[in-house]
Amino acid sequence: MYVGTLSFDLLLGDVHSLKEKRSVVRPIVAELQRKYAVSAAEVDHMDLHRRAIIGLAMVSGDAAHLTDVLDRCERLVAARPEVELLSVRRRFHGEDD
């Protein structure tokens, strides 16, 4: 069994309230969940309206498949024009951990 996690540190564009922030973050989280069957949520900077941390996790029996899905998730978030991807933190836990 393999477990992979990603943490995206995002700077949001022209956002002036927490309500506007939700309208940017929620569709990203929903798309990650829908397209890639990962668990995803906003996990930090809840009280800041221009910053967000989105975390996601996935479990797989195949390390190559897990790596491929995490790569696709990272590309999806990086391609969103309404956010600037400041950093990505990736963790991978295998059978030997």
VMD Tcl script that draws the C-alpha trace (Angstrom):
set ca {
  {0.00 0.00 0.00}
  {1.22 3.50 -0.89}
  {-0.02 6.81 0.45}
  {0.75 10.11 -1.24}
  {-0.03 13.62 -0.09}
  {0.28 17.05 -1.65}
  {0.04 20.42 0.03}
  {-0.46 23.46 -2.21}
  {0.36 26.93 -0.89}
  {-1.71 29.35 -2.98}
  {-1.81 33.10 -3.38}
  {-5.25 34.12 -4.60}
  {-5.71 36.88 -7.14}
  {-8.25 39.69 -6.86}
  {-9.98 38.46 -3.70}
  {-11.24 40.91 -1.06}
  {-13.33 38.74 1.28}
  {-13.58 35.24 2.67}
  {-16.72 34.73 0.59}
  {-14.79 35.50 -2.61}
  {-12.02 33.21 -1.39}
  {-14.48 30.32 -1.05}
  {-15.68 30.94 -4.61}
  {-12.10 30.39 -5.82}
  {-10.99 27.55 -3.53}
  {-14.11 25.35 -3.58}
  {-14.10 24.72 -7.35}
  {-10.43 23.70 -7.23}
  {-11.07 21.24 -4.39}
  {-14.18 19.88 -6.14}
  {-12.36 19.39 -9.44}
  {-9.49 17.53 -7.76}
  {-11.98 15.24 -6.02}
  {-14.08 14.66 -9.13}
  {-11.30 14.15 -11.69}
  {-8.82 12.16 -9.63}
  {-10.80 10.54 -6.77}
  {-8.53 12.06 -4.12}
  {-9.42 13.40 -0.71}
  {-8.93 17.17 -0.79}
  {-9.74 20.13 1.44}
  {-8.63 23.60 2.39}
  {-6.45 22.92 5.42}
  {-4.81 26.20 6.51}
  {-4.98 30.01 6.27}
  {-8.75 29.82 6.73}
  {-8.89 33.37 8.10}
  {-6.76 35.00 5.38}
  {-8.63 36.05 2.26}
  {-5.68 36.01 -0.20}
  {-3.92 32.83 0.93}
  {-4.98 29.19 1.01}
  {-3.42 25.83 1.67}
  {-5.10 22.92 -0.08}
  {-4.16 19.45 1.04}
  {-4.91 16.20 -0.72}
  {-4.24 12.54 -0.10}
  {-4.55 9.33 -2.06}
  {-4.03 5.65 -1.33}
  {-3.04 3.17 -4.05}
  {-1.67 -0.31 -4.41}
  {0.61 0.82 -7.23}
  {3.38 3.39 -6.66}
  {3.57 4.37 -10.34}
  {-0.17 5.06 -10.51}
  {0.00 7.12 -7.32}
  {2.88 9.21 -8.66}
  {1.04 9.78 -11.94}
  {-2.14 10.97 -10.21}
  {-0.21 13.29 -7.88}
  {1.62 14.76 -10.90}
  {-1.71 15.37 -12.65}
  {-3.16 17.05 -9.57}
  {-0.15 19.33 -9.33}
  {-0.44 20.32 -13.00}
  {-4.17 21.01 -12.60}
  {-3.62 23.42 -9.71}
  {-0.60 25.08 -11.35}
  {-2.65 25.73 -14.51}
  {-5.43 27.62 -12.71}
  {-5.15 31.28 -13.79}
  {-6.93 32.67 -10.71}
  {-4.26 31.45 -8.29}
  {-0.49 31.63 -8.02}
  {1.09 28.39 -6.84}
  {3.72 29.47 -4.31}
  {4.90 25.99 -3.32}
  {4.01 22.32 -3.36}
  {4.95 19.85 -0.68}
  {4.82 16.18 -1.65}
  {5.04 13.23 0.71}
  {5.12 9.61 -0.31}
  {4.79 6.72 2.12}
  {5.49 3.21 0.92}
  {5.41 -0.29 2.33}
  {8.82 0.18 3.97}
  {7.80 3.17 6.10}
}
mol new
graphics top color blue
foreach p $ca { graphics top sphere $p radius 0.5 }
foreach p [lrange $ca 0 end-1] q [lrange $ca 1 end] { graphics top cylinder $p $q radius 0.2 }
display resetview
